[in-house]
Amino acid sequence: MTNLKASTGPQFARIMAVGSATPSRVIPNEFLLQYIDSSDEWITQRTGIKERRWIAEDENITTLSLDAARSAIERSGIAADQIDAVILSTISHYHQTPALAPQLATELGIPDAAAYDISAACAGFSYGLAQAESLVRSGQARHVLLIAGETISEITDLTDRGTAFLFGDGAGAVIVGPSETNGIGPVVWGSDGSQAGAIWQTRGWQEAVAEGTWPKLGMDGRAVFKWATGFIAQAAKKCLDEAGITADELDVFIPHQANDRITDTLLRYLKLPENVVVARTIRQLGNNSAATIPMAMDALLTSGEAKSGQTALIIGFGAGLVYAGQVIILP
Ligand SMILES: CC(C)(COP(=O)(O)OP(=O)(O)OC[C@H]1O[C@@H](n2cnc3c(N)ncnc32)[C@H](O)[C@@H]1OP(=O)(O)O)[C@@H](O)C(=O)NCCC(=O)NCCS
């Protein structure tokens, strides 16, 4: 039998740099009270959210994704032509085809990159990171640009008391490249399609066209809350185990920002020491779906609360239902 050559790559990969982009419109809780029967107090107490950012007229998923990507590329110090693959994680791009990633790659001056979109909702960053790490370590890409970009405000039903206050827009991006030491622990991931109705697009394309309506996000908040505080807590612990570290060796915890009370429950389950820095960007940014984790990572590094070289546990969960997490070394 013919022996085909196999690609080989470096033993380890790491996140070399992170960047993010936040849209300009600040939407405080009070703004939403014209649409839903609620209060600033209820939203703050039940979720932690005080405000979120939504796109203005001159902003969209492309502008946010490009801004985040440019920042990550610049900080990484590599040239655009050293990037071989561009992955965009999103559930809010308007077009099912073509993917947006090829257009982003071209706009960024990255020549002839493998470029594609993935749809893993709020777990999308960790799903993409697992792919990026594998592409680098297998030698199929020297560097990967992973972007998570979302404009969930455009699919939010402002009259829905269960979701109107939760989501925000934004983008985060990282460059993944080769490393002397391991910077990305094994991914812990999975899915449960029987829970497809827990978070869903309220109308498929055919129904939307027939009705002349725009699809929105729907959610069974209680079911998701229960899943996140039970199953996802165990998955987060597994991320530490798979990376071979204990809670005492962790510096930073960046869980998906879905609800501050979910984060509190995860903290109790994991028994993280007091000195672990915990992302709480939900208070100012809401839930940015796939973009949440890289946006929170950038915010913690920029503010100085977290430092390059520290160990961080990241875990995302959302529509599918899907989840994914890993321990990383911060860029
Ligand atoms: C959405 C969420 C904040 C709702 O909070 P909750 O405590 O579950 O709310 P419930 O639906 O059980 O309702 C509790 C009470 O608040 C009321 N309520 C519901 N929405 C309200 C709102 N927007 N404003 C004020 N009151 C509200 C309900 O009527 C109910 O009142 P009652 O006790 O008098 O019957 C919460 O379920 C949640 O965060 N779920 C997980 C979301 C998530 O992780 N999503 C992931 C997406 S990736």
The ligand as an ORCA input file, in Angstrom:
! r2SCAN-3c Opt
* xyz 0 1
  C     -33.117     33.888     33.034
  C     -33.002     33.844     34.533
  C     -32.217     35.036     35.020
  C     -34.389     33.916     35.146
  O     -34.259     33.863     36.556
  P     -35.132     32.829     37.385
  O     -34.823     33.062     38.789
  O     -34.911     31.468     36.820
  O     -36.589     33.347     37.038
  P     -37.909     32.498     36.974
  O     -38.276     32.324     35.559
  O     -37.814     31.285     37.847
  O     -38.934     33.501     37.636
  C     -38.851     33.854     39.028
  C     -39.811     34.972     39.309
  O     -39.330     36.173     38.668
  C     -40.337     36.662     37.777
  N     -39.661     37.167     36.587
  C     -39.291     36.471     35.482
  N     -38.671     37.294     34.619
  C     -38.655     38.520     35.186
  C     -38.138     39.749     34.793
  N     -37.501     39.925     33.615
  N     -38.282     40.795     35.623
  C     -38.906     40.662     36.810
  N     -39.415     39.495     37.253
  C     -39.275     38.431     36.445
  C     -41.215     35.474     37.455
  O     -42.507     35.905     37.096
  C     -41.223     34.729     38.772
  O     -42.116     35.377     39.658
  P     -42.963     34.523     40.733
  O     -41.945     33.897     41.628
  O     -43.797     35.550     41.387
  O     -43.709     33.530     39.917
  C     -32.293     32.546     34.990
  O     -33.160     31.444     34.814
  C     -31.032     32.274     34.265
  O     -30.081     33.026     34.327
  N     -30.949     31.110     33.589
  C     -29.771     30.672     32.922
  C     -29.534     31.504     31.728
  C     -28.316     31.031     31.014
  O     -27.401     30.531     31.580
  N     -28.324     31.166     29.741
  C     -27.222     30.680     29.006
  C     -27.317     31.222     27.716
  S     -25.862     30.735     26.952
*
